[in-house]
Amino acid sequence: MGKLIRWIVYLVVAIVLGAMAGALTWVFFFLMNTGIEFLWVRLPEAIGAWWWPLPVCLVGGVVIGAFAKRFGDYPQTMNEVMAEVKATNRYEYTHLGSSFVGALLPLLFGGSIGPEAGLTGVIAGLCTWVGDRLRFLGKEFRDWAEVGTAAVVSAVFSAPLFGLAVPWAGSADGEEEAFRLDVPKAKKVAVYLCSIVGALGAMIGLGQLFGGGGGLPRFDQLVLGRQELELLVPLALVCGVTGLLYHASGRVIGALASVMGNRPVVKAVLGGIVLGLAGVALPFSMFAGETQSEVLMETWVTLGATTLLLTGVVKVLVTQTCLSMGWRGGHFFPLIFAGISMGYGFAALTGANPEFCLCVCTAALMGAVMRQPLMCVLLLCLCFPARSIVVMLAAAAIGSILPLPKSWLAKASREGGASTDAAADPTSADEAPAKK
């Protein structure tokens, strides 16, 4: 096979794998949204029960705990997946079904978590499977796991630059490592871009044909005046401290999970009770946050500043509770929603431009959690326009320089900027993903 033809085939495979990642992401979001629509919209309307979140989350805890007890702690976190891919150039695909179902169940039952953890592992495994069957074409056709992670992260977040940066960085928190694919760096960028184009093309195409999909809304009406400039530092500090609360609560709740030992059902039920009670009091404290952000965009003026600010803080705590108690998933979507809610709260409180408040609050909170301002800005480009980059970068930098104990910082580096998708205490007996 000539070099040119070989390179063309290589790029075509990258596009196809990206499209596969985008299609599977769309299917995941479709199943998630369909299940949530039935369980959380149609049934409550038929029953008319204001207390609905508590029993559903309680049942969800039983189901999630039983699943973990039977199949192990799946899915792995996004950075655990990336670490395995970086170490071995592959991701084992023997538990793809468990990862897919394990990622879907907590979302269906209202978990305040994101879908990125399960999807990253599933796509990395599928790409490894494809690479194993293309070995006859040469060594460079074997190592596709990183290409798949770039594609799926781009599809999940609708943020191609973040998707490109994550595998390049080696983790979601921006640790700098080299690409692993055995081709020159310029060509690696081309391969990653092809996979991202394929993923976003499949997501957009399926969404246009059948509807559905995922992602957060765009906030494009940013106004930057004197009042807004005066509020930048105070808002960033307050929301940055909320990001530190995420770290602190993870340590506390993780310690409780460690004390409870290897009892996945008990932990998941306890997490479900906390989630259900929060959902009864503050409904927006549940779910990943995509659809809730769209609803909040239309209704925030009717809720009041106190409710909006309290929702953001409770969302942070509930997310850590879910993650530590076995409701496995990602942390990006719910924390972005927490920043959006707090941003609307401060807009109601101060009268400043809402989009400015959203931009600053979300960037500062995520900056404090991720500890990587540039990665934070690349992620938040899915929500905010290019003209807000300087504001986001300033707010994320303020959040990221707020001090944390060194042990927390080390853990944040390992797990994507937070004690994230697994329990906050690494000594917990049943929080490490089982390898059956």
PyMOL commands that set and color helices and strands:
alter all, ss='L'
color gray80, all
select helices_A, chain A and resi 3-47+53-71+78-88+96-108+116-133+135-137+139-141+145-157+160-169+185-210+226-260+264-281+283-285+290-302+305-324+332-350+354-370+373-380+386-401+406-414
alter helices_A, ss='H'
color red, helices_A
deselect
rebuild
show_as cartoon
